[in-house]
Amino acid sequence: MGAGEIASPAALEIEPVYVHEGKASYYADFFHGRTTASGERFSQNRLTAASRRLPLGSRVTVTNADNGRSVEVVINDRGPYVKGRVIDLSRKAAHELGMIQDGVVDVRVEARPSDQPSRSLRQRLERMVAALDPDGTSAPERFVTVAERPDTDPENAELGAAE
């Protein structure tokens, strides 16, 4: 590439990021010690969360839209099962976000393939983004939100049906 030329987004290899915006809540103390969908015992004292869409074991960043505070959590359970909510957090994660008093807040959930602890999780997230943005129309930002393709079946996207 010559001087003065701008690299295309593809040439920069911008990482696709799975983004889900909506409401977050946090688990009631009643669930402390119960078994999660991943088989782990739920602890209010760990940075974990439940998601209906993201693969179990995923590492995600949750940002409180009201105050800008962020926390990294591991998805270890399924839920929430309340309309309009996109993630259910442990009390520790909710505390980090400054949402204990409010109980429910607007959040942005971001899952980057490069943040994942395993190759299989990285690949699943890449497939989820591709399923939401098959023609690359979200470039150059490569932030793909679930809301951009509301007709996408979250169960199929989660399972990597776009393989």
Long-range contacts (C-beta under 8 A, 24 or more apart in sequence): 9-139, 9-140, 9-142, 10-139, 14-139, 14-140, 14-141, 14-142, 15-112, 15-113, 15-114, 15-142, 16-113, 16-126, 16-129, 16-130, 16-133, 16-142, 16-144, 17-110, 17-111, 17-112, 17-129, 17-142, 17-143, 17-144, 18-54, 18-110, 18-111, 18-112, 18-125, 18-128, 18-129, 18-132, 18-144, 19-108, 19-109, 19-110, 19-111, 19-143, 19-144, 19-145, 19-146, 20-51, 20-53, 20-54, 20-86, 20-87, 20-108, 20-109, 20-145, 20-146, 21-65, 21-86, 21-106, 21-107, 21-108, 21-109, 21-145, 21-146, 21-147, 22-84, 22-85, 22-86, 22-87, 22-106, 22-107, 22-109, 23-84, 23-85, 23-86, 23-104, 23-105, 23-106, 23-107, 24-62, 24-64, 24-85, 24-86, 24-87, 24-88, 24-89, 24-94, 24-97, 24-99, 24-104, 24-105, 24-106, 24-107, 24-109, 25-80, 25-82, 25-85, 25-88, 25-89, 25-103, 25-104, 26-88, 26-89, 26-90, 26-91, 26-93, 26-94, 26-99, 26-100, 26-103, 27-88, 27-89, 27-90, 27-91, 29-91, 36-76, 36-77, 37-76, 37-77, 37-78, 38-76, 38-77, 40-76, 42-76, 42-77, 42-90, 43-90, 44-90, 44-91, 44-92, 45-90, 45-91, 45-92, 46-90, 46-92, 47-71, 47-72, 47-73, 47-74, 47-90, 47-92, 47-93, 47-96, 48-73, 48-74, 48-75, 48-76, 48-77, 48-89, 48-90, 48-93, 49-73, 49-74, 49-75, 49-76, 49-77, 49-87, 49-88, 49-89, 49-90, 49-93, 50-75, 50-76, 50-77, 50-78, 50-79, 50-80, 50-87, 50-88, 51-75, 51-78, 51-79, 51-86, 51-87, 51-88, 51-109, 52-78, 52-79, 52-80, 52-81, 52-86, 52-154, 52-158, 53-86, 53-128, 53-146, 53-154, 53-157, 53-158, 54-109, 54-111, 54-125, 54-158, 55-121, 55-124, 55-125, 55-158, 57-116, 57-117, 57-118, 57-121, 58-111, 58-116, 58-121, 58-125, 59-111, 59-115, 59-116, 59-117, 60-87, 60-109, 60-110, 60-111, 60-115, 61-109, 61-110, 61-111, 61-112, 61-115, 62-87, 62-89, 62-93, 62-97, 62-107, 62-108, 62-109, 62-110, 63-97, 63-107, 63-108, 63-110, 64-97, 64-98, 64-99, 64-105, 64-106, 64-107, 65-105, 65-106, 65-107, 65-108, 66-102, 66-105, 66-106, 67-97, 67-98, 69-96, 69-97, 69-98, 70-97, 71-96, 71-97, 72-115, 110-143, 123-160, 124-158, 124-160, 127-157, 127-160, 127-162, 127-163, 128-157, 128-158, 128-160, 128-162, 130-162, 131-156, 131-157, 131-161, 131-162, 132-157, 134-162
